[in-house]
Amino acid sequence: MVRLVAQSRFKSLVSVLVSIAIAATAIVGAAIGSIAAATPAAAAPTDPTNYKVTLVARYCNDTSGTTTTWPNVRANRARNNIQETLKNLGPDTNYANNMVPPVNPDKEEAAIGGQTACNPLVGMPITFGSNISGKAPLPATPSPYLSKVGGTDPNVNATNNTTASVPRLDEQGNPVGSQTITGAVTVTLNQAQFAQAGKNALWTMGGTTSNALPANDTFASGSYNFAALRCNTDALNGDNVEFIGFRSGQTHAFCYAWYIGDAGPPPPVPGVITIKKSAPEAGGQAFGFQGNVSFNPGGTFSMRDSVAYPGDVFSETRAPGSWSVTETTLPTGWSLTDLSCVDGAGSTSTPNLGTRTVDIDLGPGSTVVCTFTNGLNPPPTSDLQLAKVTFGSTGAFPFQVTKSGGGFDQSTTLTTTNSQGENPATDVLTGLTSGTYTMQETLPTATSAGYWTATSVACVDNTGATVPTTGTGTSRQIVIDTSGSTDEVLCTWANTFTPTSSLVIRAKTIGGSNAAINYLTTVVDPTTGECDPSQGLYDQNADTTGGSGFHTATGDSMIDQPIQTYCIGGTRPTEGSDPSWVTKSIDCGPANAIDENAPFGTSTEFTFAQVQVKPGETVTCDFTYVKRAALALTKTVSEGNDLRSGPVEIELTCANSATTSPDDWPKTLSLPTGQTTVTSDPIFVDGDANGDDVCHAIETANGAGGAQAQATIEPFWNGVAWPSGSKELQFPNTASLAGTNASNGQPVTTTLASGPCALSGDTLTPNGGSGTCSLAYSAAGNPGAVTTTTAWNLTSPTASGDGDGTGDFSVAASDSRTVGFTDSYSQEATTITASRSVTLAKGDQTVDCKKTTGQITCQETKQGKKIKWTAKCRPIGKQSRGDISWCRVTKSNGKVRVTPIGGRTIKARLTGKAKGTKNYNPWTRTWTWTLRS
């Protein structure tokens, strides 16, 4: 098990990795040529990517708004003297060691102390670079103390000023509702900048390389001070430079730059406090200090002075005000003999030798230098006292002291119990006379756990005066003079144990292979806590073409090396040219061989591993790389695309990948209306530890249109609309059906379904005078419902469940598959109908009659029926007695004649009747005359 730490350990390493990785690419070019040949032309360095960074700036003062204060700002994860603020910061970080989640507005803007007085800083420049390059100039004294970025690539180096506000984006670059971030600017990375970010080497600083505290919309140049800088996964040390790197699946990151200032009165110019140590005969032993001038936890730090640590110096830039430093712990036999300070203009220091404390009132732009001088108190022994201190371990050290010319030969063994150069082991050799003596030390035999070296020898007499020695290593000569007051001599021997351990790197590729995966391993600089390419650079390559399993990297050996914190940086297969490759896991073990309590911890993050091996142990770091399956979603309409009224939607979910990164799944594809085919960009499937996954694709919407409202038929009868009911047709009349129509404009077909009628064109003729005729109408209706036929498509290789029409399929590492659906659309034809009925009626018989006075001439009815006549007559007026009047009716050859008889005028009524036929009604007609005789 390993403890996670931030990637800022690798700041110095990354730029070296970049250049060596480029060279490694040339070496392995032949092996990956087949892959490169299939890769499209590389994008231009200035082409934009879909990766973005939102740069945010804030300035803080206390709740009164008049006094600058650093406790309003949270510290970064490490509290140490790498921190470049002028005063110590406020509460500890609220980020986890593994930086999950990474830097984000919710944590940055969380209210602490007086942070409610923090405001957006508009117009603040924030600069990108490809490496770290010393300190940035400042607008006023003292000397520069804020780190800056460097590099000469114009495609990488860029400065962006914060604006009033920008939309807030999530880790995939999507807007978070209507939220905004004030005092910020969102930058889209180009190809060159993204390449740096892919190696955790896109460095970011507050300000510009020519002025770390420049003028902006809020402050004049130099009228505010630096507080903190945090970028995405790099929030470890509190300096002015952090790197930007992206986690897997992340395309948007935040950087927050915090400053101290007030828009009114400018803050005072900072000064410098320098503490010097003078104890050259201490053999590198540590002197402990404590004070608010140090930002280490508890304000502690230590200093040494010897041949190995000449004139140790602690120097920091701090805000004007009150500071103090106390020498708290001294090696046995040592005391503080002098404490003096040199004050710059405007500063006052108050040294107190008795309390070993100096209080400093630091003035603006001033420098104060204080020197702590220590001397050895000679032990109250006579003759020769040997003292042994050890660093790095403890042990037993045999000594033999002999006098030149003979007369003295004594041995002793000094066994130490402290590995920090404290609590020396001592022994007194007596009986020394004046002369030259040789002190010979025997070091323990070197083992796989490490080896010992003699670091220094320092001798003083009982007055504190130095007694010189000659010789080197484990053999030293000293002159003893017992004639005077220098007959008591103390010699302190310092030894250093260099522990050794072994580190092995192995690589495994799943789904593909690469001729040589390059690894560059450096060590952490103990003074800065950063990976330093100049200290122990190991260059190795792992050839993964020899088959499955792990392959051991070869090159610069890391077997039986000094104990150190290793920084391992590996390049992924086909780095930069094939995005399907990912670093799946880094596993360093066994756990009991890793020093979890090492000063700089251990971690296995991204493509880096940082580990310190216990003495005598061997740790193997296994790097596993997976070539992820690449899927392409497709949708094709093979037929009837014009019948779609909406888009087609496909949804893809891969179970293992969705479990690992739920925010990235499902994936969707939409085929817009009018378009017949669409294919997605490659979708990379992380899968399980071996890159395997089970996926499901489903068509969530087919876009098929619905049926139209149905049309109707409107029959006509003799030119008038016939909406319903039955019509009567009298024999032998005809009826016109012209004008019948369909509401959708389609032609209407009219047929005689049944009955004693004849239909010719639009004319209906009865065949008789009785019965019912049924009419049927039909026409093409509006289109019906759209139906869809879907085919499931999947390219090889096939696996269990493939092609079953449900969209379920399996993928393995390096699979390249196309999945999708082909649809065809059709619409059913419809027919609309109507019906009407006609009731037939008998016709009326006709007679051709000619009428004259008193006479009607009629033949039989035209239908051939004989006419039967009757006549009635009556006088008109009062009839006289004896007056008789009537009429006579005569019939002859179709003529009927009525003749009045008598002297009176008569009214005659003549009625003709004929019987009916099958198709005609009976005929009856009456005529009335007034006749005179």
C-alpha angles and dihedrals in degrees: 000000000000133000114236120236133178124275094239085096086079100054096113093038100057099068090052091048090054095055095042092045088056090053091046089054090059091050095052095038094106092053095051096037093110090056094045091050090062094046118100120241113291118259120251115264091245096049112116123248130201090252117107138184125200110209113203128188128195135178124201139200132167124279092271090059092224107085127058114232132180098200088076089076128070118239124240120254096273118056105201143114093280082081108108100203123117093230134023116275131239131256123358120270120286092211124102121241091253091050093235107176098028126223108315140161095252093062096034095051095043107129116250127168107314096350089117083077091061116110140192112272108216122197094021111149117225117189135210123211140167097236145003116272117183124273129334121238117256129213093240142019141319112068117277114285104167118093119239139198124248143186134116102235105118089199091062105032110079140145123217125187121218117248134207093273145331132196114273112247131197126228090281093050095255121140114259098226110283094324119135136196115223123214092024146113128205115218125197108216119231123221094268093050092046090052088056091047090051087062093042086248104116095112121202131198136179112247124003133300089254097046125018092193105034130168117277139165092287107033138033117238110291095005095117138039139230120261112165145336125202128175124188104287097001111083101125114106123034099235129121095256127072132162128238117225131160128228120228109287093011119121101166130055138178130226119192121197116191125198138180120228149102125239087228120048113019119237118257120266110264125243136210129249116198123188118193129194122213114186105116095168096053093097093231094303115159125252113200124224136185133188146120089264087078121071093200114116106286091008092271129150137152136223135198137191124197141104087291093045106031113190099344110215132199109194127169137166110237140173119263112270143070121339134164139195128191129188098225108174131032131184116260112281095021132109138179105261101175139015117184136159137199110213124208124217112300094013130107127193128190113199119195112193093188095057092032087231134128122196114204129198099196117207126211112281091357131131125217120192118192123184122203108202119194131192134193118250105219110237116250092249134110130230114006124346117190117204123189125199123177135199124205097012144001132253151143117279121191117213130193120192119195133175121232107251092021133265098115131060119152132157134200138167120225116203118194126210100184125069097191099073092264136114096031121214109237142189132176123227112199136192097053116157128194113293146080117306132192118216111201121190125194114211122213115263114267115252136180087273093062147280140264130236131187104243105181146337122210125181130188133174128231091275092056093252117141117255108207122229133197132207132055141255115357096349119073133166125212134180116228118200112188096172096087138025095299098080094116115074129178118197117189116200117199120198129183125209115212108201117208133205140163134246125195124191122204132179133202128185124202119198096010144012140238127206095230131003107199123222125190115192123191133165133245115260102235092213096054105023089229129120107261118202090200093062114073106334112192119189118197138162129206116208108210098177094091097083140278125330131045122324121204117237116237132200128071106030120237094187116126094359126157115277108269140140106266122214109203117194119185131188116224118238111281088004111211098000103071115041092189091079116090135172099249100186145344115208121182119185173281090341094217089060093057121086102228090181096055113137092253099033127220133275144169106204131155109324094334133084125192117193141156116207121216117245113281093008132116121219124193118205111201116200114197119195124189127198098217122225112258116216128189118200114214136186124188132177108207099181140008098022090153088065091066116101097180144024125287113237127202123188124198125194127178110196102214094042092048090051091053097041108019093170091061097056147115104037119210137201126193128198106203122223112275094024118106102198141018134175126196127229113262112294111209117215115211093192123172127319089296096043093255122139144165114229136191126202121190135177103233097181130018098189093227115164124233129243120279123243108274123255126233137219121235113200120207129211118200091336096313126105112259105204097170147330132055131300129216121227119192119214125283096009121107131220130218117226093184117135097043107145146170121238091231091054095248117143115263123225115210120198135176103243097186145329141077096300139104125222119204114173106309094338122101116201124187118229092205145357099267140046137055128278120205121211124202124199127192138174140163109278131215115284115281131224120321114243126200131211113198127197121195114224128197129165124221145308093073124205140175110311095018120143097008093131094247097091096245117138142147129239132195132196114294094013113148107200140163117214129180150100136277115208133191121195128207136172126210121237117236135201126210122207141186135181137202135180131220123203114211121222130195117257128239119256116240130217127195103220129172117204129204131161108300093350138083123186113203131161119200119296115285086248089062101255120138118241120234113206131206128180135196126190135185135173120254118227133010112328118225120228110274092015111130120187130172142132138253123222120206126183123196132153095344092315123120117192128187115200122187118230123200132026100288132090110250136199112226126196117197119191125189123195134183130182121252128248137215093278102022135065121236114276124235130168135167131201125191125200138177107219135185124205 
